[in-house]
């Protein structure tokens, strides 16, 4: 009898503890854009990795929700997705932009802002509000807010640095992941850990993906680059990784660019042109003609363009 009384007391203690743990987990979810930015802040990396940070700032990773500085094209595409997708899908639960939650934005944010999973619906609503403020009114403050959301150091070198979590565990909160183990001179990230995938294409493949995202309630077909890399390049004996071409051979480092970059176009495409102009009648009455033969050879490890 004494045993059961003791067990009852222990269970009574355990339940509040479990509730407290659940509440603590809930508290870790960001409630505002500012809180989410703070959770993945990498400003502490700048002092030691200044050159890398300057390179990264030129990349679209630095503005993954907003897009190119001069156009905000990505933010505009989010708006299109809301109006031409979510609001038209009968069972999405979205009738107005204000109805958009985290699960709705994840059809894009799975890649454009994967850490959005660590936020509450209020953050999704704040993002949508700023997208519309920028798109409809050209609100500069909204544009600046959207540009604080990005794929920064702590995403690739932290959150997404481990894929096989059953074999390799989950990323440590106090660690930065790279190519070796050791100490790291940062009070927030004092540990340096090796990521088995840091130099492998699969790291990039988490976002530049395989095709349909079947794990979502409404699968989307967007990035297919990693799948194409595997099935059309690796399958034919290709050995180079995304990092080798886009970071090392290009000389761009963390300014990772795509088909719009002159450097990447030069590396990826071989262009041969043969042309012959001729004029067989009076030039004042006939337009001169030309025969032009253009031969394009794709030297990249994937189709162009892709994403």
TASULTA-V940328 format. One record per backbone hydrogen bond with DSSP energy under -0.5 kcal/mol. NH is the residue of the N-H (numbers start at 1). CO is the residue of the C=O. Records with the same first field share a line. If there is no record, write none. Layout:
NH->CO, CO
//
This chain:
5->1
6->2
7->3
8->4
9->5
10->6
11->7
12->8
13->9
14->10
15->11
16->12
17->13
18->14
19->15
20->16
21->17
22->18
23->19
24->20
25->21
26->22
27->23
28->24, 25
29->26
30->118
36->32
37->33
38->34
39->35
40->36
41->38
45->42
46->43
49->45
53->49
54->50
55->51
56->52
57->53
58->54, 55
59->56
60->256
62->56, 59
63->60
64->61
65->149
67->63
71->68
72->68
74->66
75->66
76->72
77->73
78->74
79->75
80->76
81->77
82->78
83->79
84->80
85->81
86->81
87->82
88->85
89->85
90->88
92->89
95->93
99->96
100->97
105->101
106->102
107->104
108->105
109->105
110->106
111->108
112->108
113->109
116->113
117->114
118->115
119->116
120->30
123->120
124->120
125->121
126->122
127->123
128->124
129->125
130->126
131->127
132->128
133->129
134->130
135->131
136->132
137->132, 133
138->134
139->133
143->139
144->140
145->141
146->142
147->143
148->145
149->146
150->148
151->61
152->150
155->152
156->152
157->153
158->155
159->154
160->155
161->158
165->163
167->164
168->164
169->165
175->172
176->191
177->157
178->193
182->192
184->190
186->184
191->174
192->182
193->176
195->178
196->194
197->161
198->195
200->197
203->197, 200
204->200
205->201
206->202, 203
207->204
208->204
209->207
211->223
213->220
214->212
216->213
219->216
222->220
226->208, 209
227->209
228->224
229->225
230->226
231->227
232->228
233->228, 229
234->229
235->230
236->233
237->234
238->233
245->241
246->242
247->243
248->243
249->244
250->245
251->248
253->247
255->252
256->254
261->258
265->261
266->262
267->263
268->264
269->265
270->297
271->269
272->295
274->293
276->291
278->289
285->282
286->282
289->278
291->276
292->290
293->274
294->292
295->272
296->294
297->270
298->296
299->268, 297
300->268
//
